[in-house]
Amino acid sequence: MWRILDQDALKPWRYKYWLFPRDPHFAEKAGPILDLYGGQWQGQCLGPKDYVLSADEKTSIQARIRCHPSLPPGPGRPAYIEYEYERGGALQYLAAWDVHRGYVIGRCEPTTGIEPFGRLVNQVLAEEPYRSGTRLFWIVDNGSSHRGAAAIQRLQQVDSRIILVHTPVHASWLNQVEIYFSIIQRKVLTPNDFADLDALRLRLAFYEELSNQSPEPFQWKFDRTKLTTLLAKIEARQMALADALFPCLEEAA
C-alpha cells in the first residue's frame, strides 16, 4: 500500500515548515547579530578580547523515573526503556555559548527568571577570558528573564562591558545556543531515564565538560546576504498570496 501511495501524484501527508518573520523590524535586529557571528560590530572588526555569547534557558527538563529498570543494549538488540514513568521533578538549564570559541558555560536552576539568569551572567564573568575581556556581547531572545531596555540597563549596571543584543521576536533560530540545546536534547536527554534530579544535573554537567575538552564553534553560514534573499522571497510570496486571495482588488486598482 505504501509503495502505491508513494508513486501517486497526490501526497497530502507531505508538508514542510517555513519561517515567517513577525517582527516589523526583523532585518534591523537580525543584521547586527549576523555581523557579530561574522566577527564584526557596527562596521568594525571585533578585537581579540571581544567575546560573543549566545545565551538562553532550556526550560522544564523532567527527570522521568521509569516504573521498571531499563535494560542495557545487547548483541543484536537495542536498549529496552519502560514506557511508563513517574515524574521526578524538573530543572531549568541555563547556558551561554561562546560563538567563536565553541565553549559553553551552563548551570541548572529550579526556576527561570531575572535572578537565575543573573547568576549565569556572574558565573561567566568570573571565568577567563571573559573576566578580562574588553567587550562582552550577549545575544538573547525576548524572554522575561532578559527582555527589553530594562534588561539592557540592568546588565550594564552589573558590568559596563556587557552589550545586550536582542533577537527579533519569534526568531530563536538566530540564537546559536539553541543549536547546543538541540544537541543535548538528542545526545543527553533522550531517552529520558533519570533516577532523580541529581542524576539529570550530573549528566548535563558531564556533557558540558566533555564538550569543552575539544571546543568547536558551529559553522554558521547564514549572513546578511542570505537574510536579504530570504526576506525578498517572503515578500514575493506574500504578494502572490495576496493576489490569489484578493484578485478583485488588483483589478479595481
N, C-alpha and C positions, 0 to 999 in steps of 0.2 A: 504493500500500500504506500509506504514512504517513497519508494522508487517511482511509482506512478505520479504521486503528487509533486515530487521534485522535478519531474520532466514537464509538468504542466505549465502553461503560460501564467496562470493566476496563482500567486503565492501570498495570500492575505496574512499569513502568520509572520511575514518578514517585516522588520521595522529598523529604523536607525535613529539614534538620538542626534539632536543638533542644538547648538548653543544660540541663544537669543539674548543679546546684551540689554538688560532692562534699565541700566543706569544711563541717564541722558548725557552724562559726562564721561562715558566709558573710555573713549580714546585719551582724554586728558589725564585720567587717573591711571590707565594701564600703561601709557607710554613711559613715564618715569620708572616704573617697576621693570619694564623690559630693558630700559637703559642700565639700571643697576645690575641686572643679570648679565648684561654685556660689558660691565666694568666702567660705566660712565654715570655721571650725575651732573645735570644742568650743563651739558655740553663739554664737560671736562672729565678726563680720565680719573678714576679713583686712585688714591695714593696707596702706598704699600701698607699703611696702618689704618686703612679704611676697611670696615667689615660689613657685610650684608647678611642679615639674619632673617630668615623666614620663620615666623612663629605662629602657633595656633594651639588649640586644645582638641584632643580626641576624647569625646565625652562618653560616659556611661559604658565603660568596658566591664562587662559582667564576668564574675567568676562562677562558672557553671559546674556544679558538683554532680557528676554522673551517679545515677542511682545504683549502678553496678560497676565494678572496676573495669577499666579499659584493658584490652588485651593487645600486647605489642605485635607488630607485624612478624610474620614467619615466612618460611620458604613457600613461594607461590601464592601468598595471600596478604592482603593489607591489614592494617591495624583495625580492631573492632572497637567502636565507640558506642556506648549505650545511648540510645536516642533520648530517653527521658533524663531529666536533671532537676536538681534543686538549686535555687538561687542563693549564691553566697555573698551577695553584695556587689557593688560596682565601684570602680575607680575612674578618675579623670587623669588622662596622660597629657601633660603639657610639654611641648618641645620647641626648641629653637634650632633651626637647621642653618648652618653656615654655608651659604650658597656657593662660594668659591673654594672653600676648603673641603667640603663634603663631610664636615664634622657636625655631630648632633649633641645637644645638651638637653636632657629631659628630667622630669620629675613627676611623681604621682601625687595626686591630691584627692581628698574626699569629695570636694565640690569645685566648681569653677567660679570665677568672679574676679574682681579687681585685686583683692589681696593675694589669692593664689598666683595670678599672673605676675603680680609684683614680686613674689618670691622667685619665680622663674627668672625675671629680669635681674634680680640681685645675685642669683646663682651664676648667671652668665658674666655679670660684671666682676665677680670675684675670681674668675679664671683668666689666665693668659691665653691668647694675646689680647683679649678684649679689655682687660684691666688697664692696659697701657696703650690702647688704640686711640686714634685721632678722632674718627667719626664712626658711630655705630648706627647703621641703617636697619630699622626693624620694619619688616613688611608684615602687615597683619590684615585680617579681614575686618568686618564691621560688627563683630560680636560685642556683647555688652561689656566684656572684660577690658576692651581696648578701643572703644568706639569714639569717633569724632574728635573735636577740638579739645574736649576735656581730657581725653587720654593723652593727647599731644602735650598739653601743659603739664599734666601730672608726671609724665615720664621725663620731661625736661627738668622738672624740679628734682627728680631722683638723680639724674646725671645729664648735664648740659650737652654732652656729646651725642645723646640719643636723638635720632631723626626718625620719627614715626611716619611710615608711608602706608596709606590705606589702599587696599584693592577696591575696584568698583564693586557696587552691590551685586550680589549673586554671581561672583566670579572667583570662587575658591580655586578653580583650576589654574589661576595665575600665581597661586601661593605654593612655592616648591615644597614646603613641609608636608603638604597633602600627599605628595608622591611617597615620602617616607612613611606616612601613616598607612598608605595602601600596602606598602611592603610589609610592615609589621602585622597588618591585618591578615595577610596571606601566610607569612612565614612564622609568626609568633602566636597569633591568637586563633588560628584555625588548625585543627579543631579546638574548640573551647572546652578544655578539660582541666580545671584547676581545683585543687583541694580547698583553697581559701584565697583571700585577697593577698596574703603574703606571698603565696606561690605565683600569683599573677604579677605582682610588683617585681619579684625577683626575675621572672622571665623577661620582662620589659627592660630591666636594668642590664641583664646579661647580654641581650641582643644589642643594646646601645653600646655597651663596652666592646662587643665583638665588631660592630660596625666601625668604631673609632680606631681600631687597631690598624686598619688599612683604609682610611677615608678616601672616598672618591666623589667628586661633585657630579650632579646629574648633567647629562649632555642636553642642555636646554637649547632648542632650535627656533622657538617662536620669538621673532623680533618685531620691530616697528613695521618693517616692510610687509611681513605676513599679517600683522594686525590691520594695516590699511587694506590689504587684499580681502581679508575676512569681512571687514565692515562694508566694503563695496559689494561683496557678494550678498550679504544680508540685506543691504538697501535695495539691490536689484530684485531680490526675492520678495521683499515687502511690496515693491511697486507692482510686480507681476501678480501677486496675490490680491492687491487692491483692485487692479484692472479686472481680474477674474470675478471678484465678488461684486464690484460696482461698475459694470460696463456702461451703464446709463449716464453716470456722472461724467465720464470721458466724452461721450457723445454730446452731452449738454454743453460742455466747455468748448 
